[in-house]
Amino acid sequence: MIDQGTHPRLGWGLVGTSGWADHTFAPAVRNGGGELLGAAGSSHGSSEAFARRHGAPRTYKDLDALLADDDIGAVWIASPTDLHCEQALRALEAGKHVLVEKPMATSVGDAEAMAAAAKSARTLTAVGFQHRFNPSHQRLRELVRTNALGDLVYFRLHQFIKTEALPTPWRQDPGRSGGWAVNDLGTHVLDLARFLVGEIEVVGGGLAAAHFNLPVDDLAVILIQFERAQGTTLGTVEVSTTVPETESQMEVYGTGGVARLADSWPGGGRLWGPEAEETFEVVDTYAAQVTAFGVSSAEKSVYVGAGWDDGLANVRLVESLARRGSVFIPGKGATN
């Protein structure tokens, strides 16, 4: 894990006062060595309630007020996805470091605008793909990148989570969320595929409303193509918010061995490699992400997590799947 060292604490402001901003990101800022100053939500009242819950010293009536606070060095954007582009660009213009939640945007056009702005920005830009900070994922990547498994033949990445209730209204709107399972879980898994093997391309698959009677998907199956030294081969990504939860599973098959990683989603994992079994303790990957972000912004060094170019690549993959796949909306279906 990255050490915060002697760097001064970075002042953080959150855009969003409920959901993940409330129960996960606010604690992660403090656990990762940052200083949580406050948050801007849909109203000044929500900002005040957030400050009371988390002991934050400041409240903001809106995003403009948050961005005008010179003590805020970094902004973590945790609003609905369709708002990310406009809010992130405003934060960059205000001279803030910006961590935007995944997916970076709902369209390739917005993601391209963000990635272009990041190239000329003097501040740090990143996307919330915190699973890159899981030591078990890093170890699996090491096995792949050092050819410990030989020439890669196939990978399979699987994450199913049972959702008992409908998602929040904005996630049910494809224009606001860009999709449910594919953008809630799938973006993370697609990023891990790129993290493991490098650049990938979607060559098939589909999105389905397999259970919930919604205009957004609750199942995504994605066929991946990627290059390695000996040519082109395949992988698959499977995500669902419908069926009983199973252990997350990552399987990588090579000509010289096989690696299987289970139960890594919470931040730990059990890895069966070609020579030994390894167990990884659960770590707070969100806090590790905050620490790495703080160190990189202080040292003006290369950020070891996902940047806005990675976010753009991810949005392109999801949009490619939407073009290639089919969304099946049942006439009748369960709603809870």
C-alpha positions in Angstrom: 0.0 0.0 0.0 1.1 3.6 -0.6 2.2 5.6 2.4 0.9 9.1 2.8 4.3 10.0 4.3 4.9 13.6 5.5 2.7 15.3 2.9 0.2 17.8 4.2 -3.4 16.6 4.2 -5.3 17.4 1.0 -8.6 19.2 1.5 -11.5 17.4 -0.1 -15.0 18.4 -1.1 -17.5 15.8 -2.3 -20.1 16.5 -5.0 -23.0 14.4 -3.7 -24.3 14.0 -0.1 -26.1 10.6 -0.2 -25.5 7.0 -1.3 -21.9 6.1 -1.9 -20.7 9.7 -1.1 -22.3 9.3 2.3 -21.6 5.8 3.4 -18.2 5.0 1.7 -16.4 8.0 0.1 -16.6 10.3 3.1 -15.0 7.8 5.5 -12.5 6.9 2.7 -11.2 10.5 2.6 -10.3 10.4 6.3 -9.0 6.8 6.3 -6.9 7.7 3.3 -5.2 10.7 5.0 -7.3 13.5 3.4 -9.2 16.3 5.1 -13.0 16.2 4.5 -14.1 19.8 4.4 -17.7 19.3 3.2 -20.0 18.4 0.4 -22.4 20.0 -2.1 -25.6 18.1 -2.8 -28.9 18.9 -4.4 -29.7 21.6 -1.7 -28.0 23.5 1.1 -30.0 21.5 3.6 -28.5 18.2 2.3 -25.0 19.7 2.7 -25.8 20.7 6.2 -27.1 17.3 7.1 -24.0 15.7 5.5 -21.7 17.9 7.6 -23.5 16.9 10.8 -23.3 13.2 10.0 -19.5 13.4 9.2 -18.3 16.2 11.4 -17.3 18.2 8.4 -16.5 21.8 9.2 -18.2 23.5 6.2 -21.4 23.5 4.2 -22.0 24.7 0.6 -25.2 25.9 -0.9 -24.2 24.6 -4.3 -21.3 23.5 -6.5 -20.2 27.0 -7.2 -19.7 27.7 -3.5 -17.7 24.5 -3.0 -15.4 25.3 -6.0 -14.9 28.9 -4.6 -13.4 27.5 -1.4 -9.6 27.9 -1.8 -9.0 25.3 1.0 -10.5 22.6 -1.2 -7.7 21.1 -3.3 -9.6 18.0 -4.6 -13.1 17.4 -5.6 -14.6 13.9 -5.6 -17.6 13.8 -8.0 -20.2 11.3 -6.9 -23.3 12.6 -8.6 -25.5 10.8 -11.2 -23.4 9.9 -14.3 -25.0 12.3 -16.7 -23.7 15.2 -14.5 -20.1 14.1 -14.4 -18.8 15.9 -17.5 -20.1 19.3 -16.8 -19.2 19.2 -13.1 -15.7 17.8 -13.7 -14.9 20.4 -16.3 -16.1 23.2 -13.9 -13.9 21.7 -11.2 -10.9 21.7 -13.5 -11.5 25.3 -14.5 -11.5 26.2 -10.8 -8.0 24.7 -10.5 -9.0 21.6 -8.4 -7.7 18.1 -8.6 -10.6 15.9 -9.7 -11.5 12.3 -8.9 -14.7 11.4 -10.8 -16.7 8.3 -10.0 -17.1 5.6 -12.6 -18.3 5.5 -15.3 -16.7 8.8 -16.2 -19.6 9.8 -18.5 -22.6 8.4 -20.2 -21.3 9.1 -23.8 -18.1 8.8 -25.6 -18.4 12.5 -26.6 -18.5 13.7 -23.0 -15.6 11.4 -22.1 -13.5 12.6 -25.0 -14.1 16.2 -23.9 -13.0 15.3 -20.4 -9.9 13.4 -21.5 -8.9 16.3 -23.8 -9.3 18.8 -20.9 -7.2 16.6 -18.7 -4.2 16.8 -21.1 -3.9 20.6 -20.6 -4.8 20.7 -16.9 -2.2 21.5 -14.3 -4.1 19.4 -11.7 -4.5 15.7 -11.2 -7.5 13.9 -12.8 -8.5 10.3 -12.0 -11.5 7.9 -12.2 -12.8 5.9 -9.3 -11.6 2.4 -10.3 -10.5 1.6 -6.7 -10.2 -2.2 -7.5 -6.8 -1.4 -9.0 -5.6 -0.9 -5.4 -6.5 -4.4 -4.3 -3.2 -6.3 -3.7 -4.7 -9.5 -5.0 -5.6 -7.9 -8.3 -2.1 -6.4 -8.4 -0.6 -9.9 -7.8 -2.8 -11.5 -10.5 -1.6 -8.7 -12.9 2.0 -9.5 -12.0 1.5 -13.1 -12.9 0.0 -12.1 -16.2 2.6 -9.4 -17.1 5.6 -11.5 -16.1 4.5 -14.4 -18.2 4.3 -16.7 -15.2 1.3 -18.3 -16.9 3.0 -18.5 -20.3 1.2 -17.3 -23.4 -2.3 -16.1 -22.5 -5.1 -18.1 -24.0 -8.3 -17.0 -22.2 -9.6 -15.0 -19.3 -13.0 -15.0 -17.5 -14.1 -12.3 -15.1 -17.3 -12.8 -13.2 -19.2 -10.6 -10.7 -22.9 -11.3 -9.7 -24.6 -9.3 -6.9 -28.2 -9.9 -5.8 -30.2 -6.7 -5.7 -33.4 -7.1 -3.8 -34.9 -3.7 -4.5 -35.0 -1.4 -7.5 -32.1 1.0 -8.0 -32.4 4.7 -7.5 -34.5 6.4 -10.1 -31.6 7.9 -12.0 -30.0 4.5 -12.5 -33.3 3.3 -14.0 -33.1 6.0 -16.7 -30.7 4.9 -19.5 -30.2 8.6 -20.5 -28.9 9.4 -17.0 -27.0 6.2 -16.1 -26.1 4.7 -19.4 -27.2 1.3 -18.1 -27.5 -0.4 -14.8 -25.5 -3.7 -14.4 -23.1 -2.8 -17.2 -22.3 0.6 -15.7 -22.6 -0.2 -12.0 -20.6 -3.4 -12.0 -19.4 -3.9 -15.6 -17.3 -0.7 -15.7 -15.2 -2.0 -12.8 -14.8 -5.4 -14.4 -13.9 -4.0 -17.8 -11.3 -1.8 -16.2 -9.8 -4.8 -14.4 -9.6 -6.6 -17.7 -7.6 -3.7 -19.1 -5.6 -3.6 -15.9 -4.7 -7.3 -16.3 -4.0 -7.8 -20.1 -3.8 -4.3 -21.6 -6.0 -2.9 -24.3 -9.1 -4.9 -25.2 -11.9 -4.7 -27.7 -15.6 -5.7 -27.4 -16.4 -8.1 -30.2 -19.7 -9.5 -29.0 -22.1 -10.0 -26.1 -25.4 -8.5 -25.0 -27.4 -6.6 -22.4 -30.6 -8.0 -21.0 -33.3 -7.0 -18.6 -33.4 -10.6 -17.4 -35.5 -10.1 -14.3 -36.4 -6.5 -13.4 -39.0 -4.8 -15.6 -36.9 -1.8 -16.3 -35.5 0.0 -19.4 -32.0 -0.7 -18.2 -30.0 -4.0 -18.1 -29.6 -6.2 -15.1 -27.3 -8.7 -16.9 -24.4 -8.1 -19.2 -22.3 -10.7 -20.9 -19.3 -9.3 -22.9 -17.0 -11.1 -25.3 -13.5 -9.5 -25.4 -10.7 -9.7 -27.9 -7.1 -8.8 -27.0 -3.7 -9.1 -28.5 -0.7 -11.0 -27.1 2.7 -11.9 -28.6 1.4 -15.0 -30.4 -1.7 -13.3 -31.9 -5.3 -12.5 -31.0 -7.4 -14.4 -28.3 -10.5 -14.0 -26.3 -11.9 -13.3 -22.8 -15.3 -12.9 -21.2 -16.9 -10.5 -18.7 -20.1 -11.5 -16.9 -22.0 -9.1 -14.5 -25.5 -9.3 -13.0 -27.6 -7.5 -10.4 -30.3 -10.2 -10.5 -29.2 -13.6 -9.3 -28.0 -14.8 -5.8 -24.6 -13.4 -5.0 -21.6 -15.6 -5.7 -18.0 -15.1 -5.0 -16.3 -12.8 -7.5 -14.2 -15.0 -9.8 -11.3 -14.1 -12.0 -9.7 -16.9 -14.1 -6.7 -16.5 -16.4 -5.5 -19.4 -18.6 -2.1 -19.6 -20.2 0.0 -22.2 -21.9 2.2 -22.4 -18.8 -0.4 -22.3 -16.0 -3.7 -21.2 -14.7 -4.5 -18.6 -12.0 -7.8 -18.3 -10.2 -8.8 -15.5 -7.9 -11.9 -15.7 -5.8 -13.8 -13.3 -3.4 -11.6 -10.3 -4.3 -14.5 -7.8 -4.6 -14.4 -6.7 -0.9 -10.7 -5.9 -1.1 -9.0 -9.1 -0.2 -9.1 -12.5 -2.1 -7.8 -16.0 -2.4 -5.5 -16.7 -5.3 -4.6 -20.1 -6.7 -1.5 -19.6 -8.9 0.5 -22.0 -10.9 2.8 -22.8 -8.0 1.1 -21.8 -4.7 -2.1 -20.6 -3.0 -2.1 -17.0 -1.6 -4.5 -15.4 0.8 -4.9 -11.6 0.9 -6.4 -9.7 3.8 -9.2 -7.3 3.1 -7.9 -3.7 2.6 -9.9 -0.5 2.2 -9.3 0.1 -1.5 -11.2 3.4 -1.5 -8.8 4.7 1.2 -5.8 3.4 -0.7 -7.1 5.3 -3.7 -7.4 8.5 -1.7 -3.8 8.1 -0.4 -2.4 7.5 -3.8 -4.2 10.5 -5.1 -3.0 12.7 -2.3 0.6 11.6 -2.7 0.5 12.1 -6.5 -1.0 15.5 -6.2 1.6 16.6 -3.6 4.6 15.2 -5.5 3.3 16.0 -9.0 4.2 12.4 -9.8 2.5 9.8 -12.0 -0.8 8.6 -10.5 -0.8 4.8 -10.2 -4.6 4.5 -10.5 -6.9 5.1 -13.4 -6.7 8.4 -15.3 -9.2 10.0 -17.6 -7.7 8.3 -20.6 -8.6 5.0 -18.8 -12.1 6.4 -18.2 -12.5 7.2 -21.8 -11.4 3.8 -22.9 -14.0 2.3 -20.5 -16.8 4.4 -21.9 -15.9 3.4 -25.4 -16.1 -0.3 -24.4 -19.5 0.1 -22.9 -20.8 2.1 -25.9 -19.4 -0.6 -28.2 -21.3 -3.3 -26.3 -24.5 -1.3 -26.5 -24.1 -1.0 -30.3 -23.3 -4.7 -30.7 -25.6 -6.2 -28.1 -29.3 -6.3 -27.7 -31.3 -5.0 -24.7 -34.3 -7.3 -24.1 -37.1 -5.6 -22.1 -39.7 -8.1 -21.0 -43.4 -7.1 -21.0 -43.8 -8.4 -17.5 -41.2 -9.0 -14.9 -40.4 -8.8 -11.2 -39.9 -5.4 -9.8 -38.5 -6.2 -6.4 
